[in-house]
Amino acid sequence: MGQKAKEKITRLFHFLKEYNNIKNPKITDITNQVWMKWVDNLPKHETIVNNIYLSESDDIEGILRVKRPILRECPKIPREIKKWIEKGWENINGEVKIKKEIKIKSGFNNKNNETKYITEKFEDDKKRVNAFNEWEKERNKWIENEKPARAVDDLFNTLYELYSKIKKESESIELILGDGLLLYKKDIFIEHPILLQHVNLKFDANVPEFILTESDKNTEIYRSLFYNIEGINNELLMELYNDFEGNNYSPIEGENTSSFFNRVANALSPKGRFIESKSETNDNLENPQIYRKPVLFLRKKNLGFGIAVDSIIEDIDDKTNIPTFLEEVVGCIEENNPTEKSSKVMLNLNPNGIDKDILLTKPANSEQLAVAKYLESNSAVLVQGPPGTGKTHTIANMIGYLLSQGKSILVTSYSEKALSVLKDKVADNLQSLCLSLLSTVESRVEMEKTLDEINENRSRLDPETLKHQIESLEKIRKDKIAKLRELKLKLKNIRLNEYRPIVVNGEEFNPLDAAKFISKYKDAYSWIPMPVKLGVAPSLSEEEIIELYETNKTISKDQEKEYDNKLPELSELITPRDFQDLIFNKHEFSEEKLNQYKNCWDAKSLNYTTEELESIIVDINKSLKCINLDSEWTLATIQASKEKVVKKNWVNLVNEINNVYQMKLDISEEIFNYKPEFENIEDNLDMSKQLNTIINKLEASGKINRINLMFNPDMKKVINCCRVNGSTPKYINEYRALLKYYNLNKAKKQLKNRWNRQIAPLGADSTEEMGEEFELVCEKYCDVIEENLLWYEKHWDPIILKLKSIGVNFDFIDNEIDLSNDKYSSLKNIKNKLGVKLKDVIKSEIYRLKYFKYIKMKDSVTKVINQYSSMQDSEILKGLQDALLDENVEVYKKYYEKLVNIKNLSKDIERRRYLLKKISESASSWAKEIKHRNKVHGENKPPTKIKEAWLFAQFSEELEKRNNQSIEVIQNDIIKLENYIKENTSELAFKKAWEAKLNDFQNNKRQVQSIEGWRQLIRKIGKGKGKRAEIYKAEARKLMPNCQSAVPVWIMPLSKVVENFNPSENKFDVVIIDEASQADVMALVALYLGKKVIVVGDNEQVSPLSIGEKTEDIDRLIREYLYDIPNDKLYCGKFSVYDLAQSSGYQPIRLKEHFRCVPEIIQYSNILSYNRQIKPLRDSSEVTTKPATVIYRVEGAISNNKINEKEAETLVSLIIGCCKNQEYKDKTFGVITLRGDKQAVLIDRLLQKKMNPIEYRKREILCGNPANFQGDERDIIFLSMVDTNDGEGPLRKNGYGNDDLFKKRYNVAVSRARDQIWLIHSLDSENDLKLGDIRKELIDYFKNPHSKDVEYNTLSKKAESEFEKEVMRYLIDKGYKIVPQWQVGSYRIDMVAICNDKKIAIECDGEKWHGEEKIEEDMIRQSILERLGWRFIRIRGSEFYKDKIETMKVVYNKLEKMGIYQSCCKLGVENNNSDSLINRVKSTAAVIKNEWEEELD
């Protein structure tokens, strides 16, 4: 908090301090108190027990006990003297006066028509004189005995009035017994008791008796009286204070108290003195004198505010954290832009107050939930609670929620009435955490009881166990709330379905019209079976549907059935012609050929084909062709392939040939370019070496010089024998060409020699025969030689391996041993014998394979047929199977052609299938019916009106789908789930609250010790009469601050808040102030104690009154202290805390659900003050006292000094008349006067006098003005208007008054009645009152409470639903008791079925569409009514018009299950008896008044 805010708040409380001094000045004169009565000289009578000044040892029961005495009438006057005694003799204080003489009629004079009289004197008759004397003695004795009784009766009546006054104004006054009057006069006059004892006035109506008892509060000294006395001995006074704390002297005690007064007088002044009675005082009033004279008086409850404000100012100086609310009040917090979260706080709230985060432990609504949510993000919440909207219930819910958060709470109010039932409204399992301190309970007893309960739970509950239980409950709660949300959304969608159009192919249809269509055409258009795909046209056009039905004719059922079988493709079978050839060829094979060479084959091996065998024959022929028996070199090279060394010789030859051939190719270009030659080469020359040397020389130096030739003569020789192009070479390239040419010639020479030695002798051409370039011919032999060298490896061996691999047994083919000396014998055997035989063996196998081919072909077809026929009932497959088995060509042909026919129909069948599949996309059942050709769907054309039939199916399917889910089942599931969540909420809040409290105890052991110490001390104190009682009390008071913090919830009026809590020591998380519109700015003292505040009130109800305030004094204080505080001019006696919160920018959350009054009563306030925004929820049908509003005009009444005696007598007689009628049994009564308090006092006095005290107590009679009733209510309220018109013309107009004063009073007055309200008035509203007069408006409303709703009701009747009329007709015809348009507060139900005391709401859905928002509103309405106990049956229009009889049967069954039976009427008083009830009351009242008048006579 900033220094500026701190300074402004300090000034605000300085203002409050000075304002309190002005508002509540110190009273020094006892006669200036609210009310007083001296009790030092009470009458002595058997009906009064006075225990004042009894000795301290006496065990007394009550300070004062006063019973109502039995009063005796004055003795009757003897008949003979009655006419001689003047009136007034019967009064106890009356004087008996005797007439001296009287005239007695003695006859009649006919002459002058005059009566004759004679004079008789009283003393003329001695008997008469004696009779009078005897009666006078008897009367005097009566007076002597009766005067004390009459004095006690006066005291009893005084206490009765006092008792009523305290009951009305308990929030602002308290009863005190005082003694020890200080008498002093110097600067100020003082005559006031200094020793004050709080007392309670109890009333025992059964006796009847009033009992004055000590309260549990300690006696106090009126110390502020001493501040004005000079010369006080403060040290002595402090000692006396300490003595007082230890002994707690009492005004009702004698000697001890007198001794104390004596010491006080001496402490006040050396000249001070104590005297026993005022008669002993002297005239020197400048010296304080104290005398004893007990006095009972009423004083305002305001003494604690000044001390509390001083404590706050001191606390502000020491603290840095001040409630944010106060910073906002003094304008030190800038306006924050509302967050999106806070701006949406009122949106989408559960109408029953269910929320995943907020735990409302009592039945709740969305407004209460909004209060809790708003409090989460704001320092203060302003709640407007119009009359009867459940402010107390809301606060109880806030207490439960805040306790679950571990918060400490103070609930306070200006009015104690507003708090009287609050604790009982809190959830039962949380009440032990609440302490309610009201004037009706003893604080110590209540505190002890609360701490005992807390202590019990502390020992019983375990924090760790609670933690686990909380986690489990929170998880369950989260799941249940999610489920509830789903159910409500589901219900909303179901309800919306009654209004959402049915859309078919883009065209909209009203559900009710659809239902009527179904009902009308169910015989004509119901041929399309369901289900169908909703919202679309048929997936086939009408032409395609017709085409589909035509296939019923073009494709037979058997054909379609055969097609449905899995049939082989034609390619998988053989044609009838092929089958005929197969059978013929199969029989052409010979057995002999089939067995030839069979032994040469492995029977198990059949891993080859005819083509493979024929390929082997080709390979054998190719291999045999390589063997040329006429070419020895060929045989030699083939044979060499089997001998490794020999083979290598041949390989070397081939390599040498290829080398020479390559050298030839490499030098071919040089030969063409240089034509290299050698001439005359000497044998000893190393040509190759010298040529290389020459090349190296040329590479190194580029030339051959002489020195080179000189040192190497061979070089020169070589150069001389070399020629290129016929000349001696010169260049390096030429020598290179010569070197290559020399090497080629050398290689050729070597090859020539080898060829002629190796191959030419075997029959090949010699090199000579080949010519100069023989190497070119030799190269042609290379491929043949190489092929021959690989003949076994590449040709023959693979053939043998292949044959062996496919099962050829060579033991039966080549079993001869070769012993020939012919080295080529094996090749010749292969060529001439083995090769030929192998071919024959293979050919025999090919023959068999061809035979097996036909066998396999037949078997293959058979296998195919068998595979397809397995598990199938196919005529075609069965026929083909038989044909194959019998090898019957004709039968095969027959069924083959049938198969061909099916295959040819496949296009049409597939088209049919396509159409069926396509139609099944939108109507699967329809497709099945056509597929199976059932009934009309087997015809070759569809029934007519395809479009209409499709609409019929669409409507039927959609409505069946919409109506398939039961609204009642979902509603019941929602109710069960909400009830479960409520139970869960209560349990969870309890466990969370106690977990927080137990953790708090664990962290504060000192607090636990203080609780235990306080409880033990209280037990020791007992009745407080022991010698050590005062010591124990003092110790208990020391422990109290720590004990206070152990109780998380405190409920007490503002007066007790300032008495019990020190602002520097006691702080609360949340302070809740109720009836804040009645509390003036001094209530800020209580709000200072809270970190957050909830301000609950109503600016349309009675506000504080600034009676006796001096405007100039207040203005001076404002200028001095509030000059820079917002709205400073509003700070006055009429400025309530509610106004303060609203002017600080807080927008009120208005509670709208009204539970108190029947609608006819609250509607007055609703129209007057709330713009019809209140929602009455009471059902007036159960109320026996009807009508709800009664007006009674009193003729001939006179109003004098705000008292209308005749109106008062009439009103009292009517109340007593009501009590004598059974309909008013156990009803409570209240009387509110609309003008002043005197009329209320008169009426109350009359009721106390005329009504039996037990009846008075039982009926909870309360008489007062509207302010006395704020926060209170009664079953029956009587209003007394008081005013009369004694002059000419209308009265002065009474508008709404300054600050809407009269409007607020009338609002409060009317809204106090739960069941019935009477307006007793003495005015002619048409002639005595002007238009705009609030009295006229009230009288006119009572004359016709429904006048402003007539037009609306007329219009609503015109708009009544035909659907509702039809449903009602069915129900009435069936014998049910039905009431249409049933009003429940501000809500209307379509109709209600009644049986005895049970009522069921029946709602008709679907005829009119008002938007989705209206559905949500209607669901909220139903949810609220269900919270009040209503149960609903909802009838869907689409279901009703589809089949009215079946729908109503379901309704009848539901009604019976709910206990509503036919021919059953509602029991109880009917509305039409209301007039007779009022007439009975009036008649009874008239009789009572006559009896009173007779008594007076």
Salt bridges, closest charged atoms under 4 A:
GLU7 OE2 - ARG11 NE 2.40
ASP40 OD2 - LYS293 NZ 2.76
GLU120 OE2 - ARG128 NH1 3.13
GLU146 OE2 - ARG150 NE 3.01
GLU161 OE2 - ARG1245 NE 2.61
GLU169 OE2 - LYS165 NZ 3.08
GLU171 OE1 - LYS417 NZ 3.50
GLU174 OE1 - HIS198 ND1 3.35
GLU174 OE2 - ARG299 NE 2.82
ASP179 OD2 - ARG292 NH2 2.98
GLU191 OE2 - LYS278 NZ 2.90
GLU209 OE2 - ARG65 NE 3.24
GLU220 OE1 - HIS198 NE2 3.09
GLU220 OE2 - ARG299 NH2 3.16
GLU230 OE1 - LYS186 NZ 2.64
ASP243 OD2 - ARG263 NH1 2.83
GLU245 OE2 - ARG223 NH2 3.98
GLU245 OE1 - ARG1037 NH2 3.38
ASP310 OD1 - LYS17 NZ 3.03
ASP315 OD1 - LYS319 NZ 2.69
ASP315 OD2 - LYS1067 NZ 3.09
GLU340 OE2 - LYS344 NZ 2.84
ASP355 OD1 - LYS373 NZ 3.18
ASP357 OD2 - LYS356 NZ 3.07
GLU416 OE1 - LYS301 NZ 3.99
GLU446 OE2 - LYS423 NZ 3.19
ASP452 OD1 - ARG1015 NE 2.54
ASP452 OD1 - ARG1019 NH2 3.62
GLU464 OE2 - HIS468 NE2 3.46
GLU471 OE1 - HIS468 ND1 3.96
GLU474 OE2 - LYS992 NZ 3.44
ASP479 OD2 - LYS475 NZ 3.53
GLU544 OE2 - LYS918 NZ 3.65
GLU547 OE2 - ARG911 NE 2.79
GLU560 OE2 - ARG912 NE 2.88
GLU560 OE2 - ARG913 NE 3.47
GLU560 OE1 - ARG933 NH2 2.44
ASP564 OD1 - ARG913 NH2 2.01
GLU569 OE2 - LYS903 NZ 3.51
GLU656 OE1 - ARG754 NH1 3.66
GLU670 OE2 - LYS740 NZ 2.87
GLU679 OE1 - ARG723 NH2 3.84
GLU682 OE1 - LYS717 NZ 3.65
GLU699 OE2 - ARG736 NH2 2.66
GLU773 OE2 - LYS664 NZ 3.00
GLU775 OE1 - LYS748 NZ 3.42
GLU787 OE1 - LYS794 NZ 3.65
GLU787 OE2 - HIS795 NE2 2.66
ASP822 OD2 - LYS828 NZ 2.58
GLU845 OE1 - ARG848 NH2 2.42
GLU875 OE2 - LYS898 NZ 2.90
ASP882 OD2 - LYS878 NZ 3.20
GLU887 OE2 - LYS586 NZ 3.71
GLU887 OE2 - LYS858 NZ 2.47
GLU958 OE2 - ARG962 NE 2.60
GLU968 OE1 - LYS1454 NZ 2.53
GLU978 OE2 - LYS488 NZ 3.03
GLU987 OE2 - LYS991 NZ 3.98
ASP1000 OD2 - LYS997 NZ 3.07
GLU1012 OE2 - ARG458 NH2 3.41
GLU1012 OE1 - ARG1015 NH1 3.24
GLU1030 OE2 - LYS1033 NZ 3.58
GLU1035 OE2 - LYS1038 NZ 3.31
GLU1059 OE1 - LYS217 NZ 2.87
ASP1069 OD1 - LYS1091 NZ 3.20
ASP1080 OD2 - LYS23 NZ 2.09
GLU1100 OE1 - LYS1303 NZ 3.72
GLU1120 OE1 - ARG1116 NH1 3.93
ASP1124 OD1 - ARG11 NH2 2.87
ASP1128 OD2 - LYS1129 NZ 3.10
GLU1153 OE1 - ARG1427 NH1 2.93
ASP1179 OD2 - LYS1399 NZ 3.54
GLU1182 OE2 - LYS1399 NZ 2.81
GLU1182 OE2 - LYS1466 NZ 3.53
GLU1195 OE2 - ARG1193 NE 3.63
GLU1223 OE2 - ARG1480 NH2 2.87
GLU1255 OE1 - LYS1258 NZ 3.96
GLU1255 OE2 - ARG1259 NE 2.83
ASP1272 OD1 - ARG1274 NH1 2.91
GLU1273 OE1 - ARG1156 NE 2.88
GLU1273 OE2 - ARG1314 NH1 2.51
ASP1275 OD1 - ARG1314 NE 2.67
ASP1283 OD1 - ARG1235 NE 3.04
ASP1283 OD2 - ARG1335 NH1 2.76
ASP1299 OD2 - LYS1134 NZ 3.98
ASP1315 OD1 - ARG1178 NH1 2.83
ASP1315 OD2 - LYS1227 NZ 2.64
GLU1326 OE2 - LYS1336 NZ 3.63
ASP1333 OD2 - ARG1335 NH2 2.82
ASP1340 OD2 - LYS1336 NZ 3.45
ASP1349 OD1 - ARG1172 NH1 3.20
GLU1362 OE2 - LYS1365 NZ 3.44
GLU1366 OE1 - LYS1444 NZ 2.80
GLU1403 OE1 - ARG1421 NH2 2.07
GLU1403 OE1 - ARG1434 NH2 3.53
ASP1405 OD2 - ARG495 NE 3.32
ASP1405 OD2 - ARG1434 NE 2.80
GLU1412 OE2 - LYS492 NZ 2.80
GLU1416 OE2 - LYS492 NZ 2.39
GLU1417 OE1 - LYS1414 NZ 3.62
ASP1418 OD2 - ARG495 NH2 2.26
ASP1418 OD1 - ARG1421 NH2 2.73
ASP1418 OD2 - ARG1434 NH2 3.07
GLU1446 OE2 - LYS1449 NZ 3.50
